[in-house]
Amino acid sequence: MLRIEHLTKKYGDKAAVEDLSLHIAPGEIYGFIGHNGAGKTTTLRSVAGIQQFDEGEIFIDGVSLKEDALECKRRMAYVPDNPDLFEYMSGIKYLNFIADVFGVSATDRKRDIQDLAERFGLAEDLGQPISAYSHGMKQKLALIGALIHKPRLILMDEPFVGLDPKAAHLLKTMMRELCDQGGAIFFSTHVLEVAEKLCDKVAIIKDGKLVRFGTMEEVKGDDSLEEVFLELEAE
């Protein structure tokens, strides 16, 4: 579903990500772990096609991001850690705008927006301007916007930040549902307990380089993910 091959992104002489290769198969929830500034967001933004990279190649569902970025973007969705939404719009206008961009039919969008808004507890607030939303409400709106065109791949940067416990539980359930239907998820998080319980595989990045990756059992062995992460950080 997602193949990252020898990705390198530099800022001046500093490599934010260096020679990173990672493969994510359909059905997998893949966690991306690392300290602040390790290269997680740079990697996700590169995969999302909103940031140029210097070397390497990225394939989304078999399609080259370099050769056909538009088709890649049709097949995925990206939720940043701090959603930058059009705050002058109402919630429903924003979701209809996203549905227009991805060519979602009127019938499908009406059904899915209503269903997702009710599940996230946002149905009563869709008529309000986004500027009046709390951070958690904006996060829920961004998630709904990411889901309405039924992407094959979802990229998320710290998706649980700002969500209340009920919404966080719902998101975890929906992540598994999407992967059970053949999709894939690649997300960064600092909440290691969530990653350990939720992810099929995990990758740990340090100073722009992958230092460990694989199935959860391969990465952590008999230890907790937190213990492994702290040990690698200390090296």
Backbone hydrogen bonds, N-H to C=O, Kabsch-Sander energy under -0.5 kcal/mol:
donor,donor_aa,acceptor,acceptor_aa,energy
2,L,24,I,-2.3
3,R,59,F,-2.3
4,I,22,L,-3.2
5,E,3,R,-0.6
5,E,57,E,-3.2
6,H,4,I,-0.6
7,L,20,L,-3.0
8,T,55,E,-2.1
9,K,17,V,-2.4
11,Y,14,K,-3.2
12,G,10,K,-0.5
14,K,11,Y,-1.7
16,A,9,K,-1.9
16,A,14,K,-0.8
17,V,9,K,-1.8
18,E,208,G,-3.0
20,L,7,L,-2.5
21,S,19,D,-0.5
22,L,4,I,-2.0
24,I,2,L,-3.1
27,G,183,G,-3.8
28,E,25,A,-1.7
30,Y,28,E,-0.6
30,Y,185,I,-3.2
31,G,29,I,-0.6
31,G,201,K,-2.5
32,F,187,F,-2.2
33,I,31,G,-0.5
33,I,203,A,-3.1
38,A,35,H,-1.9
43,T,39,G,-2.0
44,L,40,K,-2.5
45,R,41,T,-2.8
46,S,42,T,-1.8
47,V,43,T,-2.4
48,A,44,L,-2.3
49,G,45,R,-0.5
49,G,46,S,-0.9
50,I,45,R,-1.9
51,Q,45,R,-0.8
54,D,8,T,-1.7
55,E,8,T,-1.9
57,E,5,E,-2.2
59,F,3,R,-2.5
60,I,63,V,-2.8
61,D,1,M,-3.7
61,D,59,F,-0.6
63,V,60,I,-2.1
65,L,58,I,-3.1
68,D,64,S,-2.5
72,C,68,D,-1.9
73,K,69,A,-2.3
74,R,70,L,-1.5
75,R,71,E,-1.0
75,R,72,C,-0.7
76,M,73,K,-0.7
77,A,153,L,-1.7
79,V,155,L,-2.6
85,L,83,P,-1.0
87,E,85,L,-1.4
89,M,86,F,-1.8
91,G,128,Q,-1.7
92,I,126,L,-2.6
94,Y,90,S,-2.2
95,L,91,G,-2.2
96,N,92,I,-2.2
97,F,93,K,-2.1
98,I,94,Y,-2.4
99,A,95,L,-2.3
100,D,96,N,-2.2
101,V,97,F,-2.2
102,F,98,I,-1.8
103,G,100,D,-1.1
104,V,99,A,-2.7
109,R,105,S,-2.7
110,K,106,A,-1.9
111,R,107,T,-1.9
112,D,108,D,-2.8
113,I,109,R,-2.8
114,Q,110,K,-1.7
115,D,111,R,-2.3
116,L,112,D,-2.9
117,A,113,I,-2.7
118,E,114,Q,-2.1
119,R,115,D,-2.1
120,F,116,L,-2.2
121,G,118,E,-0.8
122,L,117,A,-3.3
123,A,117,A,-1.1
125,D,122,L,-1.6
126,L,122,L,-0.6
126,L,123,A,-0.7
128,Q,125,D,-1.6
130,I,89,M,-2.9
131,S,87,E,-1.6
132,A,129,P,-1.9
133,Y,130,I,-1.9
138,K,134,S,-2.3
139,Q,135,H,-2.2
140,K,136,G,-2.1
141,L,137,M,-2.4
142,A,138,K,-2.6
143,L,139,Q,-2.0
144,I,140,K,-2.4
145,G,141,L,-2.6
146,A,142,A,-1.7
147,L,143,L,-1.3
147,L,144,I,-0.5
148,I,144,I,-1.6
150,K,147,L,-1.9
152,R,75,R,-1.8
153,L,75,R,-1.8
154,I,184,A,-2.1
155,L,77,A,-3.2
156,M,186,F,-1.9
157,D,79,V,-2.6
158,E,156,M,-0.7
158,E,188,S,-1.4
161,V,158,E,-1.2
163,L,160,F,-1.5
168,A,164,D,-2.7
169,H,165,P,-2.3
170,L,166,K,-2.2
171,L,167,A,-2.6
172,K,168,A,-2.1
173,T,169,H,-2.0
174,M,170,L,-2.7
175,M,171,L,-2.5
176,R,172,K,-1.8
177,E,173,T,-2.1
178,L,174,M,-2.5
179,C,175,M,-1.9
180,D,176,R,-2.4
181,Q,177,E,-1.0
182,G,179,C,-1.7
183,G,178,L,-2.2
184,A,152,R,-1.9
185,I,28,E,-2.4
186,F,154,I,-2.3
187,F,30,Y,-2.2
188,S,156,M,-2.3
189,T,32,F,-1.5
192,L,190,H,-1.5
195,A,191,V,-2.0
196,E,192,L,-2.6
197,K,193,E,-1.6
198,L,194,V,-2.4
199,C,195,A,-2.4
200,D,29,I,-2.2
201,K,29,I,-1.7
202,V,214,G,-2.5
203,A,31,G,-2.3
204,I,212,R,-3.3
205,I,33,I,-3.0
205,I,203,A,-0.5
206,K,209,K,-2.9
208,G,38,A,-2.3
209,K,206,K,-1.9
211,V,204,I,-2.8
212,R,204,I,-1.2
214,G,202,V,-1.5
216,M,200,D,-1.5
219,V,215,T,-2.3
220,K,216,M,-2.5
221,G,217,E,-2.1
223,D,220,K,-2.2
228,V,224,S,-2.0
229,F,225,L,-2.7
230,L,226,E,-2.6
231,E,227,E,-2.0
232,L,228,V,-2.3
233,E,229,F,-2.4
234,A,230,L,-1.6
235,E,231,E,-0.9
